[in-house]
Amino acid sequence: MAKLTAARRKELPESSFALPEKDGYPIHDRKHAINALARVKQHGSPSEQRRVIADVRRRYPGIDVETKPSKADEGAVVAPAGFLDREPADVLKEAIQ
């Protein structure tokens, strides 16, 4: 992937970014688009991830976009809805009953 200098990045049109309002995730070439997918999966919010995936799919239909959970997501513990809003003492009482 060719290095994208700050000067070159400033020259890119808004259409070269998946999140143009932030100048985020440049997708001006195939290698940067693939990199944008990896970076947004690590650091982006769910809505940012959807937007970047959609932009990459539209611009580079040949790129296989992975939308399944990654290996890092396997085995993740997810608290039931409302669980984290409860007082720890209440959770403990319920667990020992």
C-alpha positions in Angstrom: 0.0 0.0 0.0 1.4 3.3 -1.0 2.0 5.7 1.9 -0.6 8.4 2.2 1.1 11.5 3.4 -0.8 14.3 5.2 -0.4 16.5 2.2 -1.7 13.9 -0.2 -4.6 13.1 2.2 -5.7 16.8 2.2 -5.7 16.8 -1.6 -8.2 13.8 -1.8 -11.8 14.7 -2.6 -14.5 13.9 -0.1 -15.6 11.0 -2.2 -12.3 9.3 -1.4 -13.4 8.8 2.2 -15.9 6.4 3.6 -16.7 8.9 6.4 -16.1 12.2 4.6 -17.3 14.4 7.5 -14.4 13.1 9.5 -12.0 12.6 6.6 -12.1 9.1 7.9 -11.2 5.8 6.3 -9.7 6.7 2.9 -10.9 4.3 0.2 -9.3 6.0 -2.8 -7.7 2.7 -3.9 -8.3 -0.9 -3.3 -5.5 -1.4 -0.7 -6.7 1.5 1.4 -10.3 0.2 1.1 -9.2 -3.2 2.5 -7.3 -1.4 5.3 -10.4 0.8 6.0 -12.4 -2.4 6.6 -9.9 -3.7 9.1 -9.5 -0.4 10.9 -13.2 0.3 11.2 -13.8 -3.2 12.6 -11.2 -2.5 15.3 -12.1 1.1 16.1 -15.4 2.1 14.5 -18.9 2.3 16.0 -21.5 -0.1 14.6 -23.0 2.6 12.4 -19.5 3.6 11.1 -18.8 -0.1 10.4 -22.1 -0.3 8.3 -21.2 2.9 6.4 -17.7 1.8 5.6 -18.8 -1.7 4.5 -21.5 -0.2 2.3 -19.1 2.3 0.7 -16.4 -0.3 0.1 -19.0 -2.7 -1.4 -20.4 0.0 -3.7 -17.0 1.2 -4.9 -15.1 -2.2 -5.0 -17.7 -4.9 -5.6 -14.8 -7.5 -6.1 -13.7 -7.1 -2.4 -15.0 -9.9 -0.3 -16.4 -8.0 2.7 -16.3 -10.0 5.9 -19.4 -9.2 8.0 -19.2 -12.2 10.4 -17.8 -11.8 13.9 -14.0 -12.0 14.0 -12.0 -14.5 16.0 -11.6 -11.9 18.7 -15.4 -11.7 19.1 -15.6 -15.5 19.8 -16.3 -16.4 23.4 -17.2 -12.8 24.3 -19.5 -12.6 27.3 -22.6 -10.5 26.7 -24.6 -9.3 29.7 -28.4 -9.7 29.5 -30.3 -6.5 28.8 -30.6 -4.4 32.0 -28.0 -6.5 33.9 -25.5 -3.7 34.1 -28.1 -1.3 35.4 -28.7 -3.3 38.6 -26.9 -2.8 41.9 -24.2 -5.4 42.5 -25.7 -6.4 45.9 -29.0 -7.2 44.2 -27.2 -9.3 41.6 -25.3 -11.2 44.3 -28.5 -11.8 46.4 -30.2 -13.2 43.3 -27.3 -15.5 42.4 -27.1 -17.1 45.9 -30.9 -17.8 46.2 
